[in-house]
């Protein structure tokens, strides 16, 4: 099970490149001892001859190959430095002959860290490459190929990766990479952690204190004004926590600066309405219509951006916005959420934090559930990573590229994908009535711990899952269960909270996902911008100036004293931002989206056939 998600660069959330570089050092082992809802998801079965072609333990070389990994994916775990000896790493070593070595952990700004590594040539054998834009990541790979730092993979895949060659889905990814992620038509990267995934809960939604919502009689919430009234009524019911701390409707962390500091209204609000904000404020992705938002978001006052600002203004007017939002950082806001001081939040990955607090003070009956999407909007419930997952390339200096490809091939098998997502059979999971399921001991531990970093290091779960070609929400063709057994209905049902059980009863459904599938059009996040051509330097400068100007002026709008001041602040904002060429930046997005859609839409349409979306 994954631990708490860390902050990641918003613009690179769904596309990253893993690079196998800088010498896969071959060395003799020192003989050291060992110290993934009922809706159908993309099936990996499309389908492989994995059982007949997979490498076995007997195929592993007698000489061990040491490969260092830089898992700079905003990983939840701080690895011990050196050869990894967790149970999953030992099985990988047994199956492939590869010893996984960690030489460093990611810093807060992973993109800057990786750029420094690239500039200095100080790279691990497998290195994550980040960038401010999706196109920058591909650009780094292309540059590495052109400079001779990496080798083409066509022959290696043909000789040493039968589980890629014999799986139509994985083979299609290689063909896509040759055409759209290559400087010359050769294969330079292998896409990993792909597939189309369905979330149990919205990735971002309007998560409210359901126990208070129940006390108020489940009022119908149709728009932002209804929501603000609901939060006001909730605050009247619970103005303070059990420990006497003040309760607010919501909190921001504006002190973090442009981008992450604007998450409350720029990202969370937009996502909960079915929009995704691109790195530049002029453009939003409209997930309901699968296209660019039809107008320039920073100049259109009815855009997701301006509606987010207006919502924050109304929250402040109603006394619902935490007054510390203007200066506090994420860690401070997160601590308040953990302590039950916020009645609403947007990010689904924060759900477990207040639950632990309520449990610690004997208030398990309290908790949060996401409301269904407002009419005309959509819950972003699915993530499409058919072409934009993580990827490998292999370094020119790799002393044993055959072993590197054997490792990639093993993780392409159902066995390897289950291993890195759910751990070792017999330790964390076992076969029950012909289906894989977590052991009772692991389920008990997972329900009692809040220290997921230590648990993952002990079990090996979710440490290397981004190296698999399949995300955990994909169904294995071998046993028809999710690679990540967290997604299995039997496991999920054991972990529903009291408020989630009440919400299912209120909406008349048997599992949580159906609340969102039945209530409104459930939509996909699609990474169209992975195909965008890079911006010109002139447009990048203009976009950066727009973002900087917005951060310096949008809080004058949020903290306006009344509607007249709001209108004046808005007009001043619009007059000022006009000098930074916002329409030219928006036209870049419009042009690139028009070119990307004919390529991506057939792929997405094929993926959607596996889903009961409405």
C-alpha positions in Angstrom: 0.0 0.0 0.0 1.3 3.4 -0.9 2.1 5.8 2.0 1.1 9.4 2.1 1.8 11.2 -1.2 4.5 13.9 -1.1 4.4 17.2 -2.9 5.2 16.9 -6.5 5.6 19.5 -9.3 2.1 19.9 -10.5 3.1 20.3 -14.1 5.0 17.0 -14.2 2.4 15.0 -12.2 1.5 12.6 -14.9 4.5 12.3 -17.2 8.0 11.3 -16.2 10.9 9.5 -17.8 13.0 6.9 -16.1 16.5 6.6 -17.7 18.8 3.6 -17.4 22.1 5.4 -17.6 25.7 5.8 -16.5 27.0 2.3 -16.4 25.1 -0.8 -15.2 28.0 -1.8 -13.1 28.6 -5.6 -13.2 30.1 -7.0 -10.0 30.3 -10.2 -8.0 27.8 -10.6 -5.2 29.1 -10.6 -1.7 26.5 -13.3 -0.9 24.9 -11.0 1.7 21.8 -12.6 3.3 18.4 -11.1 3.2 18.9 -8.9 6.4 -4.1 -3.2 -6.3 -13.5 -1.9 -7.2 -15.6 -4.0 -9.3 -15.5 -1.8 -12.4 -13.4 -3.3 -15.2 -10.0 -1.7 -15.7 -7.6 -2.0 -18.5 -6.5 -5.6 -18.7 -2.8 -6.4 -19.2 -4.1 -9.5 -21.0 -4.3 -7.9 -24.3 -2.5 -10.4 -24.1 0.7 -11.8 -23.3 2.3 -15.2 -23.6 3.9 -14.4 -20.3 3.8 -17.9 -18.9 5.6 -19.5 -21.8 8.2 -16.7 -22.5 9.0 -15.2 -19.1 12.5 -15.6 -17.8 12.8 -17.9 -14.8 15.1 -17.9 -11.8 17.2 -20.5 -13.5 17.8 -18.0 -16.4 19.3 -15.5 -14.0 23.1 -15.1 -14.3 25.2 -16.6 -11.6 27.2 -13.4 -11.4 25.2 -10.6 -9.8 24.7 -7.3 -11.6 24.5 -4.2 -9.4 22.2 -1.5 -10.8 21.7 1.8 -9.0 18.3 3.5 -9.1 17.3 7.1 -8.6 13.6 6.9 -7.9 13.1 10.6 -7.9 9.3 10.3 -8.5 8.4 12.2 -5.3 8.7 8.7 -3.7 7.1 8.2 -0.4 10.0 6.3 1.0 13.5 7.4 2.0 15.5 4.4 1.1 18.6 3.2 3.0 21.7 3.9 1.0 23.3 0.8 -0.6 22.1 -2.5 -1.8 18.5 -3.0 -1.0 17.6 -6.1 1.0 13.8 -5.8 1.4 11.9 -9.0 0.4 10.8 -7.6 -3.0 14.4 -6.6 -3.9 15.6 -10.1 -3.0 13.1 -11.8 -5.2 14.1 -9.4 -8.1 17.7 -10.4 -7.5 16.8 -14.1 -7.5 14.8 -13.8 -10.7 17.1 -11.5 -12.7 20.5 -11.5 -11.1 20.1 -7.7 -10.5 20.9 -6.2 -7.2 19.2 -2.9 -6.7 21.4 -0.2 -5.2 20.2 3.2 -4.0 22.9 5.9 -3.9 20.7 9.0 -3.1 17.1 10.0 -2.3 15.1 12.7 -4.0 15.3 16.2 -2.8 12.2 18.5 -2.5 12.8 20.0 -5.9 13.3 16.8 -7.9 13.4 18.6 -11.3 16.3 20.8 -10.2 18.1 17.8 -8.7 17.8 15.8 -11.9 18.8 18.8 -14.1 22.0 19.1 -11.9 22.6 15.4 -12.3 22.2 15.6 -16.1 24.5 18.6 -16.4 27.2 17.0 -14.3 26.8 13.5 -15.7 26.4 12.2 -12.2 23.7 9.8 -12.9 22.6 6.5 -11.4 22.1 3.5 -13.6 18.4 4.1 -13.6 17.5 7.7 -13.2 14.2 9.5 -13.1 14.1 12.6 -15.3 11.8 15.5 -14.4 11.0 18.8 -16.1 8.8 21.9 -15.7 6.8 20.9 -18.7 6.0 17.4 -20.1 7.8 18.4 -23.3 10.9 19.2 -21.4 11.2 15.7 -20.1 11.0 14.3 -23.6 13.5 16.9 -24.7 16.0 15.7 -22.1 15.7 12.1 -23.4 16.1 13.3 -27.0 19.1 15.3 -26.1 20.6 12.3 -24.3 20.1 10.2 -27.4 21.6 12.8 -29.8 24.6 13.2 -27.6 25.3 9.5 -27.5 24.6 9.0 -23.8 22.0 6.3 -24.4 21.6 3.4 -26.8 18.7 2.4 -29.0 16.7 -0.4 -27.6 15.2 -2.1 -30.7 17.6 -5.1 -30.7 17.6 -5.5 -27.0 13.9 -5.7 -26.8 13.8 -8.2 -29.7 16.3 -10.5 -28.0 15.7 -10.1 -24.3 12.2 -8.9 -23.8 9.7 -11.5 -25.0 7.1 -10.3 -22.6 7.1 -6.9 -24.3 7.3 -8.2 -27.8 4.4 -10.7 -27.3 2.1 -8.3 -25.5 0.1 -6.2 -28.1 -0.4 -3.4 -25.6 3.3 -3.1 -24.7 4.4 -3.5 -28.3 2.0 -0.7 -29.3 3.7 1.5 -26.7 7.1 0.9 -28.2 5.7 1.8 -31.7 4.2 5.0 -30.2 7.6 5.9 -28.7 9.4 5.4 -31.9 7.0 7.8 -33.7 6.5 10.5 -31.0 9.3 10.2 -28.4 12.3 9.6 -30.6 14.7 11.9 -32.5 15.1 9.4 -35.4 12.5 6.7 -35.4 14.4 4.3 -33.3 13.2 3.1 -29.9 15.0 4.9 -27.1 12.6 4.4 -24.2 10.2 1.8 -22.7 7.0 3.1 -21.2 6.3 1.9 -17.7 3.5 2.3 -15.1 0.9 2.6 -17.9 -2.7 1.6 -18.4 -5.9 3.3 -17.8 -6.9 3.3 -14.1 -10.1 3.9 -12.3 -10.0 5.4 -8.8 -12.1 4.3 -5.9 -12.6 7.9 -4.9 -12.1 11.0 -7.1 -8.5 12.0 -7.3 -9.6 15.5 -6.4 -13.2 16.3 -5.3 -15.3 18.1 -2.8 -14.4 16.2 0.3 -16.7 17.3 3.2 -17.3 16.3 6.8 -19.9 13.7 6.1 -20.9 13.2 9.7 -22.0 16.9 9.9 -23.6 16.7 6.5 -25.7 13.8 7.8 -26.7 15.8 10.9 -27.9 18.6 8.6 -30.1 16.1 6.7 -28.1 15.6 3.5 -29.0 18.9 1.8 -28.8 19.0 -2.0 -25.6 20.8 -3.1 -25.8 22.1 -6.6 -23.3 25.0 -6.8 -20.6 27.0 -5.0 -23.1 29.1 -3.1 -24.9 26.0 -1.8 -21.5 24.6 -0.7 -20.6 27.8 1.2 -23.9 27.7 3.0 -23.3 24.1 3.9 -19.8 24.9 5.3 -21.3 27.8 7.3 -23.9 25.5 8.8 -21.3 22.8 9.6 -19.1 25.3 11.4 -22.1 26.3 13.6 -22.4 22.6 14.5 -18.7 22.3 15.3 -16.9 25.6 15.8 -14.0 23.9 17.7 -12.3 20.5 17.7 -12.5 18.2 20.7 -9.2 19.7 21.8 -10.5 23.3 21.6 -8.8 24.3 18.3 -10.7 26.6 15.9 -12.5 24.9 13.0 -12.5 26.6 9.5 -14.2 25.7 6.3 -10.9 25.3 4.4 -7.3 26.3 4.4 -4.8 27.4 1.8 -1.0 27.5 1.9 -0.4 30.7 -0.2 3.0 31.2 1.4 4.4 28.5 -0.7 4.6 30.8 -3.7 3.5 30.7 -7.3 2.1 27.4 -8.4 1.9 25.1 -5.4 1.0 28.0 -3.1 -2.1 28.6 -5.4 -3.2 25.0 -5.2 -6.5 25.7 -3.3 -8.1 27.7 -6.1 -5.9 27.0 -9.1 -5.7 23.2 -8.9 -7.9 21.7 -6.2 -11.0 23.8 -7.1 -10.6 23.2 -10.8 -10.0 19.5 -10.5 -13.1 19.1 -8.4 -15.1 20.6 -11.2 -13.5 18.5 -14.0 -10.7 20.9 -15.1 -7.0 20.5 -15.0 -4.8 23.6 -14.9 -1.8 23.5 -17.2 1.5 25.1 -15.8 0.5 28.3 -17.4 -2.6 30.0 -16.1 -4.0 30.9 -19.5 -4.9 27.2 -20.2 -7.1 24.6 -18.6 -7.9 21.1 -19.8 -11.7 20.5 -19.9 -12.0 16.8 -18.9 -15.7 16.6 -19.7 -15.3 17.6 -23.3 -11.8 16.3 -23.6 -10.4 19.5 -25.1 -8.8 22.7 -24.1 -11.1 25.0 -22.1 -12.6 27.1 -24.8 -11.3 30.5 -23.7 -8.2 32.1 -22.3 -8.6 31.2 -18.6 -6.8 34.3 -17.2 -8.9 36.8 -19.2 -12.2 35.0 -19.2 -13.8 35.9 -15.9 -16.1 32.8 -15.9 -13.1 30.4 -16.3 -12.1 27.7 -13.8 -9.3 30.0 -12.6 -11.6 33.0 -12.0 -14.3 30.9 -10.5 -11.7 29.5 -8.1 -10.6 33.0 -7.1 -14.3 34.0 -6.7 -14.9 30.9 -4.5 -11.9 31.7 -2.3 -13.2 35.3 -2.0 -16.7 34.1 -0.9 -15.1 31.7 1.6 -13.2 34.6 3.1 -16.3 36.8 3.2 -18.2 34.1 5.0 -15.4 33.7 7.6 -14.7 30.2 6.3 -11.1 30.6 5.0 -8.4 30.0 7.5 -7.0 33.5 8.2 -3.5 32.0 8.3 -3.9 30.9 4.6 -2.2 34.1 3.4 1.2 33.3 4.9 1.2 29.7 6.0 3.0 26.9 4.2 1.7 23.5 3.2 3.0 21.7 6.2 1.2 24.1 8.5 -2.1 23.7 6.6 -1.6 20.0 6.5 -1.2 19.8 10.2 -4.5 21.6 10.7 -6.2 19.2 8.4 -4.7 16.3 10.3 -6.1 17.8 13.5 -9.6 18.0 12.1 -9.7 21.8 11.8 -10.9 21.9 8.2 -14.4 21.0 7.1 -13.5 20.5 3.5 -10.5 19.7 1.3 -10.0 18.8 -2.4 -7.2 16.3 -2.6 -8.2 12.6 -2.2 -4.8 11.5 -1.1 -5.2 13.6 2.1 -8.2 11.5 3.2 -6.3 9.3 5.7 -4.7 12.1 7.7 -7.7 13.5 9.6 -9.1 9.9 10.0 -6.0 9.0 12.1 -6.7 12.1 14.3 -10.4 11.3 14.8 -9.5 7.7 15.7 -6.9 8.9 18.3 -9.5 11.1 20.1 -12.2 8.4 20.1 -14.3 10.1 17.3 -14.1 7.3 14.6 -17.6 8.2 13.5 -16.3 11.5 12.0 -14.8 11.7 8.6 -14.9 12.9 5.0 -16.6 11.7 1.8 -16.5 13.5 -1.6 -19.8 14.8 -2.9 -20.8 13.8 -6.4 -19.9 16.3 -9.2 -22.1 19.3 -9.7 -24.5 19.1 -12.7 -22.6 19.9 -15.9 -19.3 19.0 -14.4 -17.5 15.7 -13.8 -15.4 13.8 -11.3 -12.0 13.2 -12.7 -12.1 9.5 -11.8 -9.8 7.9 -14.3 -6.2 8.5 -15.3 -5.1 7.5 -18.8 -1.4 6.6 -19.0 -1.5 4.5 -22.1 1.3 6.6 -23.7 2.5 8.9 -20.9 3.7 6.8 -18.1 7.2 6.5 -16.9 9.9 5.2 -19.2 13.3 3.6 -19.3 16.3 4.2 -21.6 19.6 2.5 -21.3 23.0 4.2 -21.1 25.7 3.8 -23.7 28.1 3.1 -20.8 26.0 0.3 -19.4 28.4 -2.7 -19.1 25.5 -5.2 -19.2 22.6 -3.8 -21.2 21.3 -7.4 -21.6 20.8 -7.7 -17.8 19.1 -4.3 -17.7 16.6 -5.5 -20.4 16.1 -8.8 -18.5 15.1 -6.7 -15.5 12.7 -4.6 -17.6 11.3 -7.8 -19.1 10.8 -9.5 -15.7 8.9 -6.5 -14.4 6.7 -6.7 -17.6 5.4 -10.1 -16.5 2.3 -10.5 -14.4 4.5 -12.1 -11.7 6.9 -9.1 -11.6 4.1 -6.5 -11.7 2.2 -8.2 -8.8 5.5 -8.5 -6.9 6.3 -4.8 -7.0 2.7 -3.7 -6.4 1.6 -6.2 -3.7 4.7 -7.8 -2.3 5.9 -11.4 -1.9 3.5 -14.3 -2.0 3.3 -16.0 1.3 4.4 -12.8 3.2 2.0 -10.0 2.3 -0.5 -11.9 0.1 -1.7 -15.5 -0.6 -4.2 -17.3 -2.7 -7.7 -17.6 -1.1 -10.4 -19.5 -2.9 -8.4 -19.3 -6.1 -7.9 -15.5 -5.9 -4.9 -13.5 -4.6 -5.6 -11.5 -1.4 -3.6 -9.9 1.3 -2.9 -12.1 4.3 -5.0 -11.5 7.5 -1.8 -10.5 9.3 -1.0 -7.8 6.7 -4.6 -6.5 6.6 -4.4 -6.2 10.4 -1.1 -4.3 10.2 -2.3 -2.1 7.4 -5.4 -1.1 9.5 -3.3 -0.3 12.5 -0.3 1.6 11.2 0.2 5.2 10.2 3.9 4.8 9.5 3.7 3.6 6.0 7.3 4.4 5.2 8.6 1.9 7.8 6.0 -0.7 6.7 6.9 -0.4 3.0 10.6 -0.7 3.8 9.9 -3.9 5.8 7.7 -5.5 3.2 9.0 -4.0 -0.1 5.5 -2.9 -1.2 5.2 0.1 -3.4 9.0 0.7 -3.4 9.6 -0.2 -7.1 6.1 -0.2 -8.6 6.9 2.6 -11.0 9.4 0.3 -12.7 6.5 -2.0 -13.8 4.8 -1.3 -17.1 1.5 -1.7 -15.4 0.0 0.6 -12.8 -1.5 -1.1 -9.8 -5.1 -0.4 -11.0 -4.6 -2.7 -14.0 -6.0 -6.2 -13.9 -3.5 -9.1 -14.3 -4.3 -11.6 -17.1 -2.8 -14.4 -15.0 -5.3 -14.4 -12.1 -7.8 -11.7 -13.1 -7.1 -9.6 -10.0 -5.6 -6.1 -9.7 -1.8 -5.9 -9.6 -2.3 -3.8 -6.5 -4.4 -5.8 -4.2 -5.5 -2.6 -2.5 -8.0 -2.3 -5.4 -9.6 -5.7 -4.9 -13.3 -5.3 -3.7 -12.7 -7.7 -0.8 -9.9 -5.5 0.6 -11.6 -2.2 -0.1 -14.8 -3.3 1.7 -12.8 -4.1 4.8 -11.4 -0.5 4.9 -14.5 1.6 4.3 -14.9 4.1 7.1 -18.2 4.6 9.0 -19.0 7.7 7.0 -18.3 6.0 3.7 -20.7 3.2 4.6 -23.3 5.8 5.5 -22.7 7.6 2.1 -23.2 4.4 0.2 -26.4 3.7 2.0 -27.6 7.3 1.3 -26.9 7.0 -2.4 -28.2 3.4 -2.6 -25.0 1.8 -3.9 -22.9 -1.2 -2.9 -19.4 0.3 -3.4 -18.1 3.8 -3.1 -17.1 4.2 -6.8 -20.7 3.9 -7.9 -21.5 7.1 -6.1 -19.5 8.9 -8.7 -20.1 6.7 -11.7 -23.9 7.0 -11.2 -24.2 10.7 -10.4 -22.6 12.5 -13.3 -20.3 11.9 -16.2 -17.1 10.5 -14.8 -14.2 11.7 -16.9 -10.6 10.9 -17.6 -7.5 12.9 -17.3 -5.7 12.6 -20.6 -2.1 13.8 -21.0 -2.5 15.5 -24.4 0.3 17.8 -23.6 2.8 15.0 -23.8 2.6 15.5 -27.6 2.9 19.3 -27.5 6.0 20.9 -29.1 8.1 22.9 -26.8 7.3 26.6 -26.4 9.5 29.2 -27.9 11.8 31.0 -25.4 9.7 34.2 -26.0 6.5 32.4 -25.1 8.1 30.8 -22.1 9.1 34.2 -20.8 5.6 35.6 -21.4 4.0 32.6 -19.6 6.4 33.0 -16.6 5.6 36.7 -16.4 1.9 36.0 -16.4 2.2 33.4 -13.6 4.4 35.8 -11.6 2.0 38.7 -12.1 -1.0 36.6 -11.1 0.6 35.4 -7.8 1.4 39.0 -6.9 -2.1 40.3 -7.6 -4.7 37.5 -7.2 -4.7 37.8 -3.4 -6.0 41.4 -3.7 -9.0 39.8 -5.3 -9.4 37.0 -2.7 -9.1 39.4 0.3 -11.2 42.2 -1.1 -13.4 43.7 1.6 -16.6 43.7 -0.4 -18.0 43.1 -3.9 -17.2 46.6 -5.2 -13.5 46.1 -4.2 -13.6 42.7 -5.7 -14.7 44.2 -9.0 -12.1 46.9 -8.9 -9.3 44.4 -8.0 -10.4 42.2 -10.9 -10.4 45.0 -13.4 -7.0 46.1 -12.3 -5.7 42.6 -12.5 -7.0 42.2 -16.1 -5.6 45.5 -17.2 -2.2 44.6 -15.9 -1.9 41.1 -17.2 -2.8 42.2 -20.8 0.8 43.5 -21.3 2.2 40.0 -21.0 0.7 38.6 -24.2 -1.7 36.1 -22.6 -3.6 35.5 -25.9 -0.3 34.5 -27.7 0.4 32.0 -24.9 -3.2 30.7 -25.1 -3.0 30.3 -28.9 0.1 28.1 -28.4 -2.0 25.7 -26.3 -4.9 25.9 -28.8 -2.7 25.1 -31.7 -0.9 22.2 -30.0 -4.1 20.7 -28.7 -5.6 20.7 -32.2 -2.6 18.7 -33.4 -2.5 16.3 -30.4 -6.1 15.3 -30.4 -6.2 13.3 -33.7 -3.3 11.3 -32.4 -4.4 10.7 -28.9 -8.2 10.4 -29.2 -8.2 7.0 -31.1 -6.0 5.6 -28.3 -8.3 6.9 -25.6 -11.4 5.7 -27.4 -10.0 2.2 -27.4 -9.0 2.4 -23.8 -12.5 3.6 -22.8 -14.1 0.5 -24.1 -12.9 -1.3 -21.0 -14.9 1.0 -18.7 -18.5 1.4 -17.7 -18.4 5.2 -17.8 -21.6 7.2 -18.1 
